[in-house]
Amino acid sequence: MKTLKEISCGETVKVTKLTGEGPVRRRIMDMGITKGVEVFVRKVAPLGDPVEVTVRGYELSLRKADAEMIQVE
């Protein structure tokens, strides 16, 4: 399984699973990242943090730690 952290710039992927628990998982879901949604990776900062993505028509910046909790295909 790949995580969102491993996806390179310009790729579109589909979320398969959210790992993590409690408030962190809830926050990721509140941002619109849920199972089955498509995520386009716009930019990855030079050191990998943060990752800029487009989800449901809006832009979002995710920390590396959060991106690791999002499994994609």
MARMI-490625 format. One line per 5 residues: for each residue x, y, z negated of C-alpha. Coordinates in Angstrom, 3 decimals, always signed. Layout:
BEGIN
X:Y:Z ~ ...
END
This chain:
BEGIN
+0.000:+0.000:+0.000 ~ +1.227:+3.468:+0.909 ~ +0.614:+6.534:-1.202 ~ -0.057:+10.067:+0.039 ~ +3.436:+11.016:-1.196
+5.030:+8.725:+1.436 ~ +3.113:+10.141:+4.426 ~ +5.031:+12.469:+6.706 ~ +3.991:+15.824:+8.136 ~ +1.322:+15.878:+10.830
-0.233:+12.513:+9.971 ~ -3.896:+11.923:+9.221 ~ -4.687:+9.109:+6.806 ~ -7.738:+7.656:+5.071 ~ -7.945:+7.381:+1.270
-8.401:+3.770:+0.145 ~ -8.022:+4.021:-3.626 ~ -7.325:+6.433:-6.466 ~ -5.115:+5.154:-9.247 ~ -4.540:+7.058:-12.452
-7.153:+7.588:-15.101 ~ -9.226:+10.017:-17.089 ~ -8.925:+13.768:-16.544 ~ -6.246:+13.526:-13.821 ~ -8.315:+11.160:-11.682
-11.413:+13.302:-12.279 ~ -9.522:+16.426:-11.153 ~ -8.367:+14.741:-7.936 ~ -11.950:+13.668:-7.204 ~ -13.235:+17.189:-7.980
-10.848:+18.502:-5.300 ~ -12.743:+16.416:-2.743 ~ -10.289:+13.541:-2.497 ~ -12.452:+10.436:-2.757 ~ -12.362:+6.941:-1.283
-12.926:+6.941:+2.481 ~ -12.183:+10.625:+3.092 ~ -9.629:+11.632:+5.760 ~ -6.607:+13.661:+4.691 ~ -4.310:+15.538:+7.091
-0.793:+16.205:+5.787 ~ +0.095:+19.773:+6.853 ~ +3.403:+20.434:+5.128 ~ +5.787:+18.828:+2.704 ~ +8.044:+21.205:+0.772
+11.815:+20.640:+1.193 ~ +12.126:+18.823:-2.132 ~ +8.826:+17.011:-1.617 ~ +6.847:+19.071:-4.120 ~ +4.150:+20.222:-3.407
+2.465:+18.448:-0.511 ~ +0.035:+20.601:+1.496 ~ -2.976:+18.756:+2.877 ~ -6.268:+19.528:+4.591 ~ -9.302:+17.759:+3.091
-12.947:+18.263:+4.091 ~ -12.023:+21.422:+6.023 ~ -10.024:+23.201:+3.349 ~ -6.364:+23.403:+2.418 ~ -4.999:+21.967:-0.778
-1.595:+21.730:-2.464 ~ -0.885:+18.603:-4.480 ~ +1.957:+17.859:-6.853 ~ +4.093:+14.837:-6.033 ~ +2.835:+13.089:-9.164
-0.786:+13.537:-8.032 ~ -0.020:+12.487:-4.449 ~ +1.455:+9.252:-5.812 ~ -1.913:+8.315:-7.310 ~ -3.678:+8.456:-3.936
-3.407:+5.240:-1.924 ~ -3.959:+5.611:+1.823 ~ -3.992:+3.668:+5.073
END
